[in-house]
Amino acid sequence: MVRRFQPLVGVPVLAVLLLIFLGSLSSSRAQLQERPGGSRDDPVDVPHDLSGCSIKNPRVRVVHTTDAALAGGSMYLQAADPWLGYQWGRSLLQREFRERDGVYGGAGMLDGPLLADGKTRMMSRSGVNSCAICHNTPYRDGGAGATMAKNGGEGRNTPHMFGAGLVEMIGQQMRLQALAIADANRDGWISAEEAKGKRCILGNLPDGVEGDRVEIDYGSFEDLDGDGKPDLNPLFSLIYVDKDGKRLAEAKDLHSPGVAGYTFEVQCFGFGHLARQGNPPVSTTLRSFIATPFDIHMGLQAFDPTTLDDPDGRGFAKVSNAGCQQCVTAAGKDRGLTRGPTGISLDDPDGDGYCEEISEGDLDVAEWYLLNHPAPARGEITPEARRGEQLFKQIGCAACHVPDWGLHAGDSHARDYTRRYAGDRRFFELKVAYNEKTERLEGKLVYLADKKGGLWAPRRQAYTVRGIYTDFKYHDLGKDFYQTQFDGSVVRKWRTSPLWGVGTTSPYGHDGASLTLHEVIRRHGGEALEARKAYTALDPQDRRRVVEFLESLVLYQTDRLPCDLDGDG
């Protein structure tokens, strides 16, 4: 294992930065939170973990590169040795960071996006030293977990990140499909004239793909209620622009000075928030999902030009190495205004004395890991669970919890920009199914990329996401789901939570207040009232069948899953 990491310190282009970082480790090796030792090492001098599950590699910032020929750089790790890149990203999200890494900067201070009153902060800073403190069910993966004091005293539960790359890719495609409806002249934004009479109605599956195809209404592109904002579902975070399509960062609505129209981000992650214009409440991309929690939960701030640079002023930054369009609204606090001789940012926004605690390259590999993170699975499908699935659809749950979504094949050269789909950008898929003979979940590795000239490139083919169970839309679920925030404002709408994995992610609801699946179903009201009534009208045995179906939607430990890795069956 040690030999595999040697390229990171053996290339002249990267040696200066990496030797500095490694040098700072050598004097305190015995105190590292990593446990790199083996059975023959003295655990005092070289901490070890004989289970083999602990982090083995020392904390070394990855250097951002876009040239895969630069061995040890982030693009090399993605294209030349994608498994090492995947594992390095995983280690970043699982490791326990130390004070010498800059963790806990500004601990306890109030921070995060402002709530509706424009003064109250969303939460306090730097409460943990690892992503795995919250994302720990199952442990050592992007699991679900803790409920934390966020937005309001009732708290927010931690969602899992299994299949997160698929969620991101669906959101990016939805944006193009929505713009295809309303951007008539294809200039990248929507004017008031273009918006007239148009609704954002999107289908979950492309024509010809097997499955239940539904048309989902995300609202009007027009401002029909006269509040100065397009009447789109809060899933769409608005970016107001001038007549040249340039972002107006201070604009609050269509009536703000200079506003000629708008574009938007599609924010598929998170439970639900009251959005304040110019202050997006949820991450749009995996990269921003990683960088923002690194800062607010751990005090580790990233200098990330991939997200900072807005070359044409339209509100969208670079396309990351992993192939996702980034948004400048997610830019972090470290802007790199002062640089050291190697290019490292010396800004240190939290003033803790540690600079560029997370590098642009770190975000590259962490994004690569989550893009490829395996999706949830279907556990044992008993006759009762199969009948429960039928009942789930019959009583109306699938109207919002839409089972399947389709990704179009990549077409980066399409003349119409709204058809420049990215396709499936993943490197591999782990197909997981229940084996009735062995009575366990088993996996099979399927490559989604081809190797040519020593480098791997995703095929970017079409893909159908099965069993995700969401429409990504925000709904009013009634008073039992309302959340009073710290400032007294009330959140009434929640994004339809994807149900994949729900059988192993108790407790439920945005606040983790429902301890069983039966409880959280009975909690539904508002737009879901009729479905709840239909559920409660079922006889007890049929209600149990619905719950058994939901319990069959499971997560698993990827490093303990029996897998066919070489395809020999």
C-alpha positions as CSV (number, residue, x, y, z in Angstrom):
1,M,0.0,0.0,0.0
2,V,2.8,2.4,0.9
3,R,4.4,2.0,-2.6
4,R,1.1,3.0,-4.3
5,F,1.3,6.4,-2.6
6,Q,4.9,7.1,-3.6
7,P,4.0,9.0,-6.9
8,L,2.5,11.7,-4.7
9,V,6.0,12.6,-3.5
10,G,8.2,11.6,-6.3
11,V,7.5,14.0,-9.1
12,P,9.5,17.2,-9.3
13,V,6.5,19.3,-10.4
14,L,4.7,18.5,-7.1
15,A,7.7,17.8,-4.8
16,V,8.0,21.3,-3.3
17,L,4.5,21.5,-2.0
18,L,4.3,17.8,-0.9
19,L,7.6,17.7,0.8
20,I,6.5,20.8,2.9
21,F,3.4,19.0,3.9
22,L,5.1,15.7,4.6
23,G,7.9,17.4,6.5
24,S,5.4,18.8,9.0
25,L,4.2,15.3,9.6
26,S,7.5,13.6,10.4
27,S,8.2,15.2,13.7
28,S,4.9,14.0,15.2
29,R,4.4,10.7,13.6
30,A,3.6,8.9,16.9
31,Q,0.8,11.3,17.6
32,L,-1.0,11.0,14.3
33,Q,-4.7,10.0,14.3
34,E,-4.0,7.7,11.4
35,R,-3.0,4.2,12.4
36,P,-0.5,3.2,9.7
37,G,1.4,0.4,11.6
38,G,1.3,-3.3,11.3
39,S,1.4,-6.1,13.8
40,R,5.2,-5.9,14.2
41,D,5.1,-2.1,15.0
42,D,5.2,-0.8,18.5
43,P,1.7,0.8,18.9
44,V,3.2,3.7,20.9
45,D,5.7,4.7,18.2
46,V,3.6,3.6,15.2
47,P,-0.1,3.4,16.1
48,H,-1.8,0.4,14.4
49,D,-5.2,-1.1,13.8
50,L,-5.1,-4.8,13.2
51,S,-8.6,-4.8,11.8
52,G,-7.2,-3.0,8.8
53,C,-10.1,-0.5,8.8
54,S,-8.4,2.7,10.0
55,I,-6.8,5.3,7.7
56,K,-3.3,4.3,6.7
57,N,-2.1,7.2,4.6
58,P,-0.8,10.4,6.2
59,R,-2.6,13.7,5.6
60,V,-1.2,15.1,2.4
61,R,-2.9,17.8,0.4
62,V,-3.5,16.6,-3.1
63,V,-2.3,19.1,-5.8
64,H,-4.9,20.1,-8.4
65,T,-4.0,19.3,-12.0
66,T,-5.9,19.0,-15.2
67,D,-3.2,17.1,-17.0
68,A,-3.3,13.4,-16.3
69,A,0.3,13.0,-17.3
70,L,1.4,14.8,-14.1
71,A,1.8,11.8,-11.9
72,G,0.4,12.3,-8.4
73,G,-1.8,15.2,-9.3
74,S,-5.6,15.1,-9.0
75,M,-6.3,14.4,-12.7
76,Y,-3.7,11.6,-12.6
77,L,-5.5,10.1,-9.7
78,Q,-8.8,10.3,-11.6
79,A,-7.7,9.1,-15.0
80,A,-4.5,7.0,-14.6
81,D,-5.3,5.4,-11.2
82,P,-9.0,6.0,-10.6
83,W,-9.2,3.5,-7.8
84,L,-6.5,5.2,-5.9
85,G,-8.3,8.6,-6.5
86,Y,-11.5,7.0,-5.3
87,Q,-9.9,5.6,-2.1
88,W,-8.0,8.9,-1.4
89,G,-11.3,10.8,-1.6
90,R,-12.9,8.3,0.7
91,S,-10.1,8.6,3.2
92,L,-10.6,12.4,3.3
93,L,-14.3,11.9,4.2
94,Q,-13.5,9.2,6.8
95,R,-10.4,10.5,8.5
96,E,-10.3,12.3,11.8
97,F,-8.6,15.6,11.3
98,R,-6.3,17.1,14.0
99,E,-5.7,20.5,15.3
100,R,-2.5,20.6,13.2
101,D,-4.7,20.2,10.1
102,G,-6.6,23.3,11.1
103,V,-9.7,21.6,12.4
104,Y,-12.1,23.4,14.8
105,G,-11.5,26.9,13.4
106,G,-13.9,29.3,15.0
107,A,-15.5,26.5,17.0
108,G,-18.9,27.4,18.5
109,M,-19.3,30.6,16.6
110,L,-22.6,31.1,14.8
111,D,-22.2,30.8,11.0
112,G,-23.8,29.6,7.8
113,P,-26.4,31.1,5.6
114,L,-28.7,33.8,7.1
115,L,-32.2,32.8,7.9
116,A,-35.3,34.7,6.8
117,D,-34.8,37.7,9.1
118,G,-31.5,38.4,7.4
119,K,-29.6,38.4,10.7
120,T,-29.8,35.0,12.3
121,R,-27.2,32.4,11.3
122,M,-28.2,28.8,10.5
123,M,-25.9,27.0,13.0
124,S,-22.7,27.0,15.0
125,R,-19.3,26.2,13.5
126,S,-16.8,23.4,13.9
127,G,-18.5,20.8,16.1
128,V,-16.7,17.7,14.7
129,N,-13.4,16.6,13.2
130,S,-14.6,14.1,10.6
131,C,-17.5,13.7,8.1
132,A,-17.9,10.2,9.6
133,I,-19.1,11.6,12.9
134,C,-22.5,12.3,11.3
135,H,-22.4,10.2,8.1
136,N,-21.9,6.9,9.9
137,T,-24.8,4.6,9.2
138,P,-23.3,2.4,7.9
139,Y,-19.8,3.3,9.1
140,R,-16.9,3.9,6.7
141,D,-19.3,4.9,3.9
142,G,-21.4,8.0,3.0
143,G,-24.1,6.9,5.4
144,A,-26.9,8.6,7.3
145,G,-26.7,9.5,10.9
146,A,-26.9,12.2,13.6
147,T,-29.5,14.9,14.1
148,M,-27.8,18.2,14.7
149,A,-28.8,21.7,15.8
150,K,-29.3,23.3,12.4
151,N,-31.8,25.9,11.3
152,G,-33.9,25.5,14.4
153,G,-34.0,23.9,17.8
154,E,-35.8,20.8,16.4
155,G,-32.7,20.0,14.5
156,R,-31.9,18.4,11.1
157,N,-31.2,14.8,10.5
158,T,-28.2,13.7,8.4
159,P,-29.1,12.1,5.0
160,H,-27.0,9.4,3.4
161,M,-24.9,10.0,0.3
162,F,-25.2,6.6,-1.4
163,G,-25.8,7.2,-5.1
164,A,-25.0,10.9,-4.6
165,G,-23.4,11.1,-8.1
166,L,-26.6,9.9,-9.7
167,V,-28.6,12.6,-7.9
168,E,-26.2,15.3,-9.0
169,M,-26.3,14.1,-12.6
170,I,-30.2,14.1,-12.6
171,G,-30.1,17.7,-11.3
172,Q,-27.7,18.9,-14.0
173,Q,-29.9,17.3,-16.7
174,M,-33.1,18.7,-15.2
175,R,-31.5,22.2,-15.5
176,L,-30.9,21.7,-19.3
177,Q,-34.4,20.3,-19.8
178,A,-36.0,23.2,-18.1
179,L,-34.0,25.7,-20.1
180,A,-35.0,23.9,-23.2
181,I,-38.6,24.8,-22.5
182,A,-38.2,28.5,-21.7
183,D,-35.0,29.8,-23.3
184,A,-36.4,30.3,-26.7
185,N,-33.4,32.1,-28.3
186,R,-30.9,29.8,-26.6
187,D,-28.8,32.6,-25.1
188,G,-28.5,30.9,-21.7
189,W,-31.2,32.8,-19.8
190,I,-34.9,33.5,-19.7
191,S,-36.5,36.9,-20.3
192,A,-39.9,38.0,-19.2
193,E,-41.2,37.6,-22.7
194,E,-39.8,34.1,-23.1
195,A,-41.4,33.1,-19.8
196,K,-44.9,34.0,-20.7
197,G,-47.4,31.1,-20.7
198,K,-44.7,28.5,-20.1
199,R,-44.7,25.9,-17.3
200,C,-41.8,23.7,-16.2
201,I,-43.1,20.2,-16.8
202,L,-40.4,17.5,-16.9
203,G,-40.6,13.8,-17.4
204,N,-38.7,11.3,-15.3
205,L,-37.9,8.9,-18.1
206,P,-36.9,9.4,-21.7
207,D,-39.2,8.0,-24.4
208,G,-38.6,4.3,-25.0
209,V,-37.2,3.5,-21.5
210,E,-39.1,0.9,-19.6
211,G,-40.9,2.1,-16.4
212,D,-43.7,4.3,-15.2
213,R,-43.3,7.6,-17.0
214,V,-44.8,10.7,-15.3
215,E,-44.9,14.4,-16.1
216,I,-44.0,16.5,-13.1
217,D,-45.1,20.1,-12.9
218,Y,-42.4,22.3,-11.3
219,G,-44.4,25.6,-11.7
220,S,-44.5,28.5,-14.0
221,F,-41.5,30.3,-15.5
222,E,-43.6,33.4,-15.3
223,D,-44.3,35.6,-12.3
224,L,-48.0,34.9,-12.1
225,D,-48.6,36.0,-8.4
226,G,-46.9,39.4,-8.9
227,D,-44.2,38.9,-6.2
228,G,-41.4,39.7,-8.6
229,K,-40.2,36.1,-8.7
230,P,-40.8,33.3,-11.2
231,D,-43.3,30.9,-9.8
232,L,-41.0,27.9,-9.9
233,N,-40.7,25.2,-7.3
234,P,-38.0,26.1,-4.7
235,L,-35.9,23.2,-6.2
236,F,-34.9,25.9,-8.7
237,S,-32.5,28.5,-7.1
238,L,-32.8,31.7,-9.1
239,I,-29.9,33.8,-10.6
240,Y,-31.0,37.2,-11.9
241,V,-29.1,38.5,-14.9
242,D,-28.9,41.7,-17.0
243,K,-29.6,42.1,-20.7
244,D,-26.2,40.5,-21.5
245,G,-26.9,37.5,-19.3
246,K,-24.4,38.6,-16.7
247,R,-25.2,37.7,-13.1
248,L,-26.5,40.5,-10.8
249,A,-25.4,39.2,-7.4
250,E,-27.3,41.8,-5.4
251,A,-30.6,41.5,-7.3
252,K,-33.5,40.3,-5.2
253,D,-36.2,39.9,-7.8
254,L,-37.3,40.7,-11.3
255,H,-37.9,44.3,-10.3
256,S,-34.4,45.0,-9.1
257,P,-32.5,47.6,-11.1
258,G,-30.9,46.2,-14.3
259,V,-32.6,42.8,-14.2
260,A,-33.6,41.6,-17.6
261,G,-34.3,37.9,-16.8
262,Y,-32.9,35.0,-14.9
263,T,-31.4,31.6,-15.0
264,F,-31.2,29.0,-12.2
265,E,-29.4,26.2,-10.4
266,V,-31.2,23.0,-9.6
267,Q,-30.6,22.0,-6.0
268,C,-31.3,18.3,-5.6
269,F,-29.7,17.9,-2.2
270,G,-30.9,18.7,1.3
271,F,-34.3,18.5,3.0
272,G,-35.7,22.0,2.6
273,H,-35.0,25.6,3.4
274,L,-36.5,29.1,3.2
275,A,-34.3,30.5,0.4
276,R,-33.0,34.0,0.6
277,Q,-32.0,35.5,-2.8
278,G,-28.3,35.5,-3.3
279,N,-27.8,33.2,-0.4
280,P,-28.5,29.7,-1.7
281,P,-29.4,27.4,1.2
282,V,-28.5,24.1,-0.3
283,S,-25.6,22.7,-2.3
284,T,-26.1,22.3,-6.0
285,T,-23.1,20.0,-6.7
286,L,-21.2,17.3,-4.9
287,R,-18.2,19.6,-4.8
288,S,-20.0,22.4,-2.9
289,F,-21.6,19.8,-0.7
290,I,-18.1,18.7,0.3
291,A,-16.5,22.1,0.7
292,T,-19.2,23.8,2.7
293,P,-19.4,21.1,5.4
294,F,-15.6,21.0,5.6
295,D,-15.8,24.6,6.6
296,I,-18.9,25.0,8.7
297,H,-18.8,21.6,10.5
298,M,-15.0,21.2,10.9
299,G,-13.4,24.6,10.3
300,L,-11.4,23.4,7.4
301,Q,-11.5,26.0,4.6
302,A,-10.8,25.3,1.0
303,F,-9.3,27.6,-1.6
304,D,-11.0,26.3,-4.8
305,P,-10.5,28.2,-8.0
306,T,-12.7,25.6,-9.7
307,T,-15.6,27.2,-8.0
308,L,-14.3,30.7,-7.7
309,D,-13.6,31.5,-11.3
310,D,-16.6,32.9,-13.3
311,P,-15.0,33.5,-16.8
312,D,-18.1,35.0,-18.5
313,G,-19.8,36.6,-15.4
314,R,-22.9,34.4,-15.8
315,G,-22.8,32.9,-12.3
316,F,-21.3,29.6,-13.3
317,A,-17.7,28.7,-12.7
318,K,-15.5,26.0,-14.2
319,V,-16.4,22.4,-15.0
320,S,-14.6,20.2,-12.5
321,N,-12.3,17.4,-13.3
322,A,-15.2,15.0,-12.6
323,G,-17.2,16.8,-15.3
324,C,-19.8,18.9,-13.3
325,Q,-20.5,22.5,-13.9
326,Q,-19.9,24.4,-10.7
327,C,-21.7,27.5,-9.4
328,V,-20.0,30.6,-8.1
329,T,-22.8,31.0,-5.5
330,A,-21.1,28.1,-3.7
331,A,-17.7,29.8,-3.6
332,G,-16.1,29.6,-0.1
333,K,-14.6,32.2,2.1
334,D,-11.0,31.6,1.1
335,R,-10.6,33.6,-2.2
336,G,-6.8,33.3,-2.4
337,L,-6.3,37.1,-2.3
338,T,-2.8,36.6,-0.8
339,R,-0.6,33.8,-2.1
340,G,2.6,32.1,-1.0
341,P,5.5,31.4,-3.4
342,T,4.0,28.0,-4.2
343,G,0.6,29.4,-4.9
344,I,-1.0,28.3,-1.7
345,S,-3.6,30.7,-0.3
346,L,-2.5,32.6,2.8
347,D,-5.9,34.2,3.4
348,D,-6.8,32.0,6.4
349,P,-10.4,33.4,6.7
350,D,-11.1,31.9,10.2
351,G,-7.8,33.3,11.6
352,D,-6.7,30.0,13.2
353,G,-3.2,30.2,11.7
354,Y,-3.6,27.3,9.3
355,C,-3.7,28.2,5.6
356,E,-5.6,26.4,2.8
357,E,-6.6,23.6,5.0
358,I,-8.4,21.9,2.1
359,S,-6.8,22.1,-1.3
360,E,-8.4,22.3,-4.7
361,G,-7.0,18.8,-5.4
362,D,-8.5,17.5,-2.2
363,L,-11.9,18.6,-3.5
364,D,-11.2,16.9,-6.8
365,V,-10.7,13.5,-5.3
366,A,-13.4,13.9,-2.7
367,E,-15.8,14.8,-5.5
368,W,-14.6,11.8,-7.5
369,Y,-15.3,9.5,-4.6
370,L,-18.9,10.7,-4.1
371,L,-19.6,10.8,-7.8
372,N,-18.8,7.1,-7.9
373,H,-20.2,6.2,-4.4
374,P,-22.3,3.0,-4.9
375,A,-26.1,3.4,-4.8
376,P,-28.5,1.8,-2.3
377,A,-29.7,-1.7,-2.9
378,R,-32.8,-3.8,-2.7
379,G,-32.7,-6.4,0.0
380,E,-34.7,-9.6,0.2
381,I,-37.9,-9.2,-1.8
382,T,-40.4,-11.4,0.0
383,P,-43.9,-11.9,-1.3
384,E,-45.1,-9.5,1.4
385,A,-42.6,-6.8,0.3
386,R,-43.6,-7.3,-3.4
387,R,-47.3,-6.8,-2.5
388,G,-46.3,-3.8,-0.4
389,E,-44.7,-2.2,-3.4
390,Q,-47.9,-2.6,-5.3
391,L,-49.9,-1.1,-2.5
392,F,-47.4,1.8,-2.2
393,K,-48.2,2.8,-5.8
394,Q,-52.0,2.1,-5.5
395,I,-52.4,4.4,-2.5
396,G,-50.7,7.3,-4.2
397,C,-47.2,7.4,-2.6
398,A,-45.5,7.0,-5.9
399,A,-47.0,10.3,-7.2
400,C,-44.3,12.1,-5.3
401,H,-41.9,9.2,-4.6
402,V,-41.3,8.6,-8.3
403,P,-39.4,5.3,-8.6
404,D,-37.2,5.8,-11.6
405,W,-35.2,8.5,-13.5
406,G,-33.3,8.3,-16.7
407,L,-30.1,10.0,-17.8
408,H,-29.6,10.7,-21.5
409,A,-26.4,9.7,-23.2
410,G,-23.7,12.3,-23.3
411,D,-23.6,14.7,-26.3
412,S,-21.1,17.5,-25.6
413,H,-21.1,18.7,-29.2
414,A,-24.8,19.2,-29.7
415,R,-25.5,22.5,-31.5
416,D,-28.4,23.2,-29.0
417,Y,-26.7,23.7,-25.6
418,T,-29.8,22.4,-23.8
419,R,-29.1,19.0,-25.3
420,R,-25.4,18.9,-24.3
421,Y,-26.1,16.2,-21.8
422,A,-23.1,14.9,-19.8
423,G,-24.3,11.3,-19.7
424,D,-23.2,8.9,-16.9
425,R,-19.9,10.4,-15.7
426,R,-19.1,7.5,-13.3
427,F,-16.1,5.3,-13.6
428,F,-17.8,2.2,-12.2
429,E,-21.1,0.8,-10.9
430,L,-21.5,-1.6,-8.1
431,K,-24.6,-3.7,-8.9
432,V,-25.9,-5.1,-5.6
433,A,-28.7,-7.6,-5.2
434,Y,-29.9,-10.1,-2.7
435,N,-28.8,-13.7,-3.3
436,E,-31.5,-16.1,-2.1
437,K,-29.2,-19.0,-2.0
438,T,-26.6,-17.4,0.3
439,E,-29.3,-15.2,2.0
440,R,-27.1,-12.0,1.7
441,L,-26.5,-9.0,-0.4
442,E,-23.8,-9.5,-3.0
443,G,-22.1,-7.1,-5.4
444,K,-20.8,-7.2,-8.9
445,L,-18.4,-4.6,-10.3
446,V,-19.2,-3.2,-13.7
447,Y,-16.9,-0.7,-15.4
448,L,-18.5,2.3,-17.0
449,A,-15.2,3.6,-18.5
450,D,-12.6,2.5,-21.0
451,K,-8.9,2.5,-20.8
452,K,-6.9,3.9,-23.7
453,G,-3.2,4.9,-23.7
454,G,-3.0,4.2,-20.0
455,L,-5.9,6.5,-19.1
456,W,-9.5,5.8,-18.1
457,A,-12.4,7.8,-19.6
458,P,-16.1,7.4,-18.7
459,R,-18.2,6.2,-21.6
460,R,-20.9,8.8,-20.7
461,Q,-23.7,6.5,-21.8
462,A,-27.4,6.7,-21.0
463,Y,-28.4,5.2,-17.7
464,T,-31.7,4.5,-15.9
465,V,-31.6,5.1,-12.1
466,R,-34.0,2.5,-10.6
467,G,-35.7,2.7,-7.2
468,I,-34.7,6.2,-6.1
469,Y,-38.3,7.2,-5.2
470,T,-38.4,11.0,-5.5
471,D,-39.6,13.8,-7.7
472,F,-37.0,16.1,-6.1
473,K,-39.9,18.6,-5.7
474,Y,-40.6,20.7,-2.6
475,H,-44.1,20.0,-1.1
476,D,-46.1,21.3,1.8
477,L,-46.6,18.2,4.0
478,G,-48.8,19.8,6.6
479,K,-48.3,21.3,10.1
480,D,-46.7,18.1,11.5
481,F,-43.7,18.7,9.3
482,Y,-43.5,22.5,9.8
483,Q,-40.3,23.7,11.3
484,T,-39.9,26.9,13.3
485,Q,-36.4,28.2,12.7
486,F,-34.2,30.1,15.2
487,D,-35.5,33.4,13.9
488,G,-39.2,32.4,14.2
489,S,-39.7,31.9,10.5
490,V,-41.4,28.7,9.5
491,V,-40.3,26.2,6.9
492,R,-43.4,24.6,5.3
493,K,-42.1,22.9,2.2
494,W,-39.7,20.0,2.0
495,R,-38.0,18.2,-0.9
496,T,-39.3,14.7,-1.5
497,S,-36.7,12.6,0.2
498,P,-35.4,9.8,-2.0
499,L,-36.5,6.5,-0.4
500,W,-33.7,4.3,-1.5
501,G,-31.9,3.2,1.6
502,V,-34.8,4.1,3.8
503,G,-35.0,0.7,5.4
504,T,-31.7,1.2,7.2
505,T,-31.7,5.0,8.0
506,S,-34.0,5.4,11.0
507,P,-35.0,7.9,12.4
508,Y,-37.0,9.7,9.7
509,G,-38.1,13.2,8.7
510,H,-36.0,16.3,8.3
511,D,-35.7,16.5,12.1
512,G,-35.3,12.8,12.8
513,A,-38.4,13.0,15.0
514,S,-40.2,9.9,13.6
515,L,-38.6,6.7,14.9
516,T,-40.4,4.3,12.6
517,L,-41.6,4.1,9.0
518,H,-45.2,3.7,10.2
519,E,-44.8,6.9,12.3
520,V,-43.4,9.0,9.5
521,I,-46.1,7.9,7.0
522,R,-48.8,8.8,9.5
523,R,-47.1,12.2,10.0
524,H,-47.8,13.2,6.3
525,G,-50.5,15.8,5.7
526,G,-50.9,18.7,3.3
527,E,-50.3,17.7,-0.2
528,A,-49.8,14.1,0.9
529,L,-53.0,13.9,3.0
530,E,-54.9,11.7,0.6
531,A,-52.1,9.2,0.4
532,R,-51.8,9.1,4.2
533,K,-55.6,8.5,4.5
534,A,-55.3,5.7,2.0
535,Y,-52.5,4.2,4.0
536,T,-54.4,4.4,7.3
537,A,-57.5,2.9,5.6
538,L,-55.6,-0.3,4.8
539,D,-56.0,-3.2,7.1
540,P,-53.1,-3.8,9.5
541,Q,-51.6,-6.6,7.4
542,D,-51.5,-4.5,4.3
543,R,-50.0,-1.5,6.2
544,R,-47.3,-4.0,7.4
545,R,-46.7,-5.0,3.8
546,V,-46.1,-1.4,2.7
547,V,-43.6,-1.0,5.6
548,E,-41.9,-4.3,4.7
549,F,-41.5,-3.0,1.1
550,L,-39.8,0.2,2.5
551,E,-37.6,-1.9,4.8
552,S,-36.3,-3.8,1.7
553,L,-34.7,-0.5,0.4
554,V,-31.3,-0.8,2.2
555,L,-27.8,0.5,2.5
556,Y,-24.7,-1.7,3.2
557,Q,-21.0,-1.5,4.1
558,T,-19.1,-1.4,0.8
559,D,-15.9,-2.8,2.3
560,R,-17.7,-5.8,3.8
561,L,-19.9,-6.6,0.9
562,P,-19.1,-10.0,-0.9
563,C,-18.3,-8.9,-4.5
564,D,-17.4,-10.3,-7.8
565,L,-14.7,-7.8,-8.8
566,D,-13.2,-9.6,-11.8
567,G,-16.3,-10.7,-13.5
568,D,-15.7,-14.5,-13.2
569,G,-19.0,-15.1,-11.5
